[in-house]
Amino acid sequence: MLTLSTGNNAVAAAVRQANPAVVAAYPITPQTEIVEQIANYVTNGSLKSKYIPVESEHSAMAACIGASITGVRTFTATSSHGLLYMHEMVNWAAGARLPIVMANVNRALGPGWNVWAEHTDALQARDTGWLQVYVSTVQEAYDATLMAFRIAEDRRVYLPVMVNLDGFTLSHISQQLDESPVSDFIPPMILDHAISTDAPMGYGCMTSSADYFRIRYDIERSMRDSVQVIRETEDAFASKFGRKYSWTEDYRCDDAQVLILSMGTLGKEAEVAVDILRSEGIKAGSMRVRWIRPFPEPDLRDRELVVIDRNYSFGFGGILASSIRAKTGKECYNVIAGLGGQEVTFNDIAGFVRERRIGEESWFGVDA
Amino acid sequence: MSGTSASEYICKCTSACAGCSSSLILRHVLKAAGPDTVLVVPACCTSVLQGVWPNTSFNIPVYNVAFAAAAAVASGMAAAFETLGKNTNVIAYAGDGGTVDIGIQALSGALERETNFLYICYDNEAYGNTGMQRSGSTPLGARTTTTPGGKTHVKKDLDRIIAAHHLPYMATACSAYPQDLVKKVKKALSIKGPKFMHILAPCPPGWRYDASQTIEVGKMAVKTGIWAMYEREYDTLTLSGPTKAAMIKPAPLEDYLKMQGRFSGMSEEKVRMVQGEVERNLRLLKAEAEGTC
């Protein structure tokens, strides 16, 4: 069924399809519409979930943890300060191997108060053991949310998944949405370590260094195994619904001599920039990085790289550029752009490519 | 002990300190609750006394969670059990730090949302697990490692904060009165909705008395009236027997204070202030029980 939907409502619609037993959430701009819509679904009976209107994000994730360990499907959504406030429990969810799905609407961090798009919020959670995917369209927000449940609940993974969408530039814009019913695409959740009074166990007990270390290694092994699970899930999704996804979304990359790497909605601007640059004779391509954890091994070959970071690690650099350097050893031109919702157009991105200075970093609109 | 189950849910040889009353309380709580029970435990002495993974000294499921999170985790668990059609008891068992300080927001939220669970705060009046630092629940004048000169603030009145949530059931109890405690746990678990118990848990190393005196110290807390025992069902307050007796003929407060090294050197002025607090509290409770307030 084709409808017109915002990014937020697309996430809520996907959650309704996935039918979690428990949703615990707290409102925050620009995510609020997701939890409002879910509350509407629950009130009008079209979603049978228990909706727990918690008093904070810390409690939102804690309640999801308490529900998930009984073996039922859970969902929450947050943004920015909400994600930071629940950070302790975000770590706990992954360490406890709970397949919780969370939508995070990417937003800048205060001070000063700024509700606009930036990726630093979610990237601060990149070392927690959560899988993280970044989407760029309303349809992709819907599709990635559906797939997130299947990936998280696969027993080869049993790790939580965070679906990231840009505040306002995706959460609040309207695009076409194919709201296909998922029927059996997401199998019923089975959690092997679900809590049971028939088989009492201690969870999260004090743990020796040797055992703790091994348990941490198990998380990393599952993170590595998730690569295959993500591939299988995206392939299965493509064959069922006809929409293909992969580690990166590549646009005119095959013969490109310079690649624009970015995340989220900037990746769609970059595609327009590629067309402009090609018309000027610059063989550009766009590679939009979708999965940050697990991190892809992109096929960059010997091409020049322009990496746009809508985030920053102070004292170090743009996080996507740093990651690509670390993974591939390749230098790039790192443009810091779009922080706090700064407008970045396809013309601006074309300009980044024309003026590229490999090995340097530039703050768009600030650096002389 | 008559009236309690012969089943044991805490095995012998926990890593609790000698004379630990919080593990004694939990032993009785679990006997009252029975095997279809899940405990949610935030950071506190109980996280430690289970032992080291993969062993545990408890034979009911225990979900250990971060310090501030017990009530919220229990919220999610209670909601999930409801969707699964299970009547499993969800009991959050938290210390005073995890309740009156860092966990109070989650607790207040869970109570306001009418979560179907029992929250028990076992109160040893300090951060015991980390070596006895002051908490909001430490009484005026008590020495802790962060109040080496004695605490300068009065104990937070947790029970009136909880009472403001207008619960179907809340009760106070003391480790030295196990039959009363068991009766209250059973009553709490027979009621659907949010239930709360606040249980005094004397702590030999923290309160600085000999481990053999744990029961005596608990009894003296009740006899002096510094710890009052009652039940509250919505607006109806019922005083427990030992507290009624203490209202008629209280033991001298000094007899309680002098049993414990933590009150050594406490000024007469502070003793008078504590005495005043005790009298005020008992007066309010008595008036409420008699319906005259």
HADDOCK unambig.tbl for C-alpha pairs under 7 A between the chains (distance, minus, plus):
assign (segid A and resid 21 and name CA) (segid B and resid 80 and name CA) 6.82 0.50 0.50
assign (segid A and resid 21 and name CA) (segid B and resid 83 and name CA) 6.70 0.50 0.50
assign (segid A and resid 22 and name CA) (segid B and resid 80 and name CA) 6.52 0.50 0.50
assign (segid A and resid 50 and name CA) (segid B and resid 79 and name CA) 6.59 0.50 0.50
assign (segid A and resid 54 and name CA) (segid B and resid 109 and name CA) 6.59 0.50 0.50
assign (segid A and resid 55 and name CA) (segid B and resid 109 and name CA) 5.55 0.50 0.50
assign (segid A and resid 59 and name CA) (segid B and resid 69 and name CA) 6.48 0.50 0.50
assign (segid A and resid 59 and name CA) (segid B and resid 72 and name CA) 5.07 0.50 0.50
assign (segid A and resid 59 and name CA) (segid B and resid 106 and name CA) 6.32 0.50 0.50
assign (segid A and resid 62 and name CA) (segid B and resid 69 and name CA) 5.92 0.50 0.50
assign (segid A and resid 62 and name CA) (segid B and resid 72 and name CA) 5.48 0.50 0.50
assign (segid A and resid 62 and name CA) (segid B and resid 73 and name CA) 4.75 0.50 0.50
assign (segid A and resid 63 and name CA) (segid B and resid 72 and name CA) 4.97 0.50 0.50
assign (segid A and resid 63 and name CA) (segid B and resid 73 and name CA) 4.41 0.50 0.50
assign (segid A and resid 63 and name CA) (segid B and resid 74 and name CA) 6.96 0.50 0.50
assign (segid A and resid 63 and name CA) (segid B and resid 75 and name CA) 5.77 0.50 0.50
assign (segid A and resid 63 and name CA) (segid B and resid 76 and name CA) 3.94 0.50 0.50
assign (segid A and resid 64 and name CA) (segid B and resid 76 and name CA) 5.80 0.50 0.50
assign (segid A and resid 65 and name CA) (segid B and resid 73 and name CA) 6.24 0.50 0.50
assign (segid A and resid 66 and name CA) (segid B and resid 73 and name CA) 4.27 0.50 0.50
assign (segid A and resid 66 and name CA) (segid B and resid 74 and name CA) 5.97 0.50 0.50
assign (segid A and resid 66 and name CA) (segid B and resid 76 and name CA) 4.63 0.50 0.50
assign (segid A and resid 66 and name CA) (segid B and resid 77 and name CA) 4.39 0.50 0.50
assign (segid A and resid 67 and name CA) (segid B and resid 76 and name CA) 4.37 0.50 0.50
assign (segid A and resid 67 and name CA) (segid B and resid 77 and name CA) 4.36 0.50 0.50
assign (segid A and resid 67 and name CA) (segid B and resid 79 and name CA) 6.89 0.50 0.50
assign (segid A and resid 67 and name CA) (segid B and resid 80 and name CA) 4.99 0.50 0.50
assign (segid A and resid 70 and name CA) (segid B and resid 77 and name CA) 6.77 0.50 0.50
assign (segid A and resid 70 and name CA) (segid B and resid 80 and name CA) 6.68 0.50 0.50
assign (segid A and resid 72 and name CA) (segid B and resid 80 and name CA) 6.79 0.50 0.50
assign (segid A and resid 195 and name CA) (segid B and resid 61 and name CA) 6.87 0.50 0.50
assign (segid A and resid 196 and name CA) (segid B and resid 61 and name CA) 6.88 0.50 0.50
assign (segid A and resid 197 and name CA) (segid B and resid 35 and name CA) 6.88 0.50 0.50
assign (segid A and resid 197 and name CA) (segid B and resid 36 and name CA) 5.63 0.50 0.50
assign (segid A and resid 197 and name CA) (segid B and resid 37 and name CA) 6.61 0.50 0.50
assign (segid A and resid 197 and name CA) (segid B and resid 38 and name CA) 6.99 0.50 0.50
assign (segid A and resid 197 and name CA) (segid B and resid 60 and name CA) 6.40 0.50 0.50
assign (segid A and resid 197 and name CA) (segid B and resid 61 and name CA) 6.09 0.50 0.50
assign (segid A and resid 200 and name CA) (segid B and resid 59 and name CA) 5.83 0.50 0.50
assign (segid A and resid 200 and name CA) (segid B and resid 60 and name CA) 4.78 0.50 0.50
assign (segid A and resid 200 and name CA) (segid B and resid 61 and name CA) 4.29 0.50 0.50
assign (segid A and resid 201 and name CA) (segid B and resid 60 and name CA) 6.78 0.50 0.50
assign (segid A and resid 201 and name CA) (segid B and resid 61 and name CA) 4.81 0.50 0.50
assign (segid A and resid 201 and name CA) (segid B and resid 62 and name CA) 6.58 0.50 0.50
assign (segid A and resid 202 and name CA) (segid B and resid 56 and name CA) 6.26 0.50 0.50
assign (segid A and resid 202 and name CA) (segid B and resid 61 and name CA) 5.68 0.50 0.50
assign (segid A and resid 202 and name CA) (segid B and resid 62 and name CA) 4.90 0.50 0.50
assign (segid A and resid 202 and name CA) (segid B and resid 63 and name CA) 6.43 0.50 0.50
assign (segid A and resid 203 and name CA) (segid B and resid 62 and name CA) 6.00 0.50 0.50
assign (segid A and resid 203 and name CA) (segid B and resid 63 and name CA) 4.94 0.50 0.50
assign (segid A and resid 203 and name CA) (segid B and resid 64 and name CA) 5.85 0.50 0.50
assign (segid A and resid 204 and name CA) (segid B and resid 63 and name CA) 6.59 0.50 0.50
assign (segid A and resid 204 and name CA) (segid B and resid 64 and name CA) 5.08 0.50 0.50
assign (segid A and resid 204 and name CA) (segid B and resid 65 and name CA) 6.95 0.50 0.50
assign (segid A and resid 205 and name CA) (segid B and resid 47 and name CA) 6.77 0.50 0.50
assign (segid A and resid 205 and name CA) (segid B and resid 52 and name CA) 6.46 0.50 0.50
assign (segid A and resid 205 and name CA) (segid B and resid 53 and name CA) 5.73 0.50 0.50
assign (segid A and resid 205 and name CA) (segid B and resid 64 and name CA) 6.29 0.50 0.50
assign (segid A and resid 206 and name CA) (segid B and resid 48 and name CA) 6.67 0.50 0.50
assign (segid A and resid 206 and name CA) (segid B and resid 51 and name CA) 6.80 0.50 0.50
assign (segid A and resid 206 and name CA) (segid B and resid 52 and name CA) 4.98 0.50 0.50
assign (segid A and resid 206 and name CA) (segid B and resid 53 and name CA) 5.91 0.50 0.50
assign (segid A and resid 207 and name CA) (segid B and resid 52 and name CA) 5.50 0.50 0.50
assign (segid A and resid 207 and name CA) (segid B and resid 53 and name CA) 5.08 0.50 0.50
assign (segid A and resid 208 and name CA) (segid B and resid 52 and name CA) 6.98 0.50 0.50
